[in-house]
Amino acid sequence: MGTAAAAAAAAAGEGARSPSPAAVSLGLGVAVVSSLVNGSTFVLQKKGIVRAKRRGTSYLTDIVWWAGTIAMAVGQIGNFLAYTAVPTVLVTPLGALGVPFGSILASYLLKEKLNILGKLGCLLSCAGSVVLIIHSPKSESVTTQAELEEKLTNPVFVGYLCIVLLMLLLLIFWIAPAHGPTNIMVYISICSLLGSFTVPSTKGIGLAAQDIFHNNPSSQRALCLCLVLLAVLGCSIIVQFRYINKALECFDSSVFGAIYYVVFTTLVLLASAILFREWSNVGLVDFLGMACGFTTVSVGIVLIQVFKEFNFNLGEMNKSNMKTD
C-alpha cells in the first residue's frame, strides 16, 4: 500500500516537474524578444501595404512588407523555442510587450498618434507583463509524449476543437466575405480562433520531438504525432497570415494589434487550460496575481488605442491648469 502511494506520488511529481532556472530564464528571454519582434511585424507589413498602394502595385513586391513577413517568421520561431521551455500561460501573455512597442514604432513609421495616455498605456502593459511573469506557473503539467496523446484525445478538448472548427467555417465562408472589410472583429476572430490550433500544436511538437530520435517503439508514434501537428500548425499559420494581411489592408495596424492581442491571448489560454491543464499548478494568490496582471495589460492596451485620437499633452494640461488658477 505504502509502495503504491509512493509510486503514485513520484508519478505525479514527474508529471508536474519544474523546468530548471536556466531553462526558465532562457525561455523568458526568448519570449520577450519574440514579443518585441512580433510587435513590429504588423507595422512593417502595414507600411509595405501603404507603399504598394501608393505605387499602384501589389504589396508582394514591397521590401518593407517582406521585412515584416520575415520578422513574423523569426518571432514565431522564437515563440516555438519559448513554448518548449516554459508554460504556455506565461509565454502567451508576454505578447503584450509587442503592443506598446508596435504603437511606438507606428507613431514614427505610419505617423499614427501616441499621446500621453498612450504612453501611460505602454507603461501599464509592461508593468502588467512583469506581474504575469512573477505569478505564472513554473511547472509543466504535460511533459511526455504519452501524456500529450492522452490530453489530445480528451473528449473535452476534442469537443472544444469541434466548436472552434464550426465557428471558423462559419466566419471564413459566410461572415468574412460580407462583413470582413467593415468589421474588424471578423478577421480578428478568425486569427484568434486559429490560435487554438497554433499554440497547442507548437507546444506539442516540442514535446513529441523529444522522443523522435530515441531508439524505442514510441519513436515511430512520436514522429507520426509530430508530422500531424506540423501539418495542423502549417495550415493554421497560412490561414492566419492571409487574414492578418486582409485586416491590415482595411484597418489601423495599432488597433488591430491591440484587439488581436486580447482576443488571441484569451482564446489561447482557454485552449491551453483545457489541453495542458497548466492552471492546475497555480495557487489562489498566483491566480489572482495573473488575473490582475492581465487586467493591467488590457487596460494599458485600451489606453493606447481608445484615446489615441485625443489631441492633448502635458503642456496643454499645464496651460489649462494655469488658466483655472
KAHUTA-V516865 format. One record per backbone hydrogen bond with DSSP energy under -0.5 kcal/mol. CO is the residue of the C=O (numbers start at 1). NH is the residue of the N-H. Records with the same first field share a line. If there is no record, write none. Layout:
BEGIN
CO=NH  NH
END
This chain:
BEGIN
1=5
2=6
3=7
4=8
5=9
6=10
7=11
8=12
9=13
10=14
11=15
12=16
14=17
17=140
20=24
21=25
22=26
23=27
24=28
25=29
26=30
27=31
28=32
29=33
30=34
31=35
32=36
33=37
34=38
35=39
36=40
37=40  41
38=41  42
40=44
41=45
42=46
43=47
44=48
45=49
46=50
47=51
48=52
49=53
50=54
51=55
52=56  57
58=61
59=62
62=66
63=67
64=68
65=69
66=70
67=71
68=72
69=73
70=74
71=75
72=76
73=77
74=78
75=79
76=80
77=81
78=82
79=83
80=84
82=85  86
87=90  91
88=92
90=94
92=95
93=96
94=97
95=98  99
96=99  100
97=101
98=102
99=103
100=104
101=105
102=106
103=107
104=108
105=108  109
106=110  111  112
115=119
116=120
117=121
118=122
119=123
120=124
121=125
122=126
123=127
124=128
125=129
126=130
127=131
128=132
129=133
130=134
131=135
132=136
133=136
138=19
144=148
145=149
146=150
147=151
148=152
149=153
151=154
154=158
155=159
156=160
157=161
158=162
159=163
160=164
161=165
162=166
163=167
164=168
165=169
166=170
167=171
168=172
169=173
170=174  175
171=176
174=178
175=178  179  180
176=180
179=182  183
182=184
183=186  187
184=188
185=189
186=190
187=191
188=192
189=193
190=194
191=195
192=195
193=196
194=197  198
195=199  200
197=201
198=202
199=203
200=204
201=205
202=206
203=207
204=208
205=209
206=210
207=210
208=211  212
209=213
211=214
214=216
216=219
217=220  221
218=222
219=223
220=224
221=225
222=226
223=227
224=228
225=229
226=230
227=231
228=232
229=233
230=234
231=235
232=236
233=237
234=238
235=239
236=240
237=241
238=242
239=243
240=244
241=245
242=246
243=247
244=248
245=249
246=250
247=250  251
252=256
253=257
254=258
255=259
256=260
257=261
258=262
259=263
260=264
261=265
262=266
263=267
264=268
265=269
266=270
267=271
268=272
269=273
270=274
271=275
272=276  277  278
277=280
278=281
279=282
281=283
283=287
284=288
285=289
286=290
287=291
288=292
289=293
290=294
291=295
292=296
293=297
294=298
295=299
296=300
297=301
298=302
299=303
300=304
301=305
302=306  307
303=307
305=308
307=310
310=312
312=116
313=317
314=318
315=319
316=320
317=321
318=322
319=323
320=324
321=325
END
